Amino acid sequence: MKKENLEKIQGTLELKTRKWWFLLIFILIGTITPPIVTKGYDPSKTGEIISYILQNSLIKSCSPLF
């Protein structure tokens, strides 16, 4: 992609994500939709599960793409 195209796309994304309703959509999605899991788990272990997910994230394997 050309630099001009990337700058145009980035500018458009910045304009859209600065809107108040964009944040509201994410808050509503996070509060209305229940968490989706493949196995049942004890809700008291939610902190441990979040910690495990953050420590083993996919972003580590995608670092060459940065």
Secondary structure as UniProt FT lines:
FT   HELIX           3..17
FT   HELIX           20..32
FT   HELIX           43..45
FT   HELIX           46..55
FT   HELIX           58..65
//
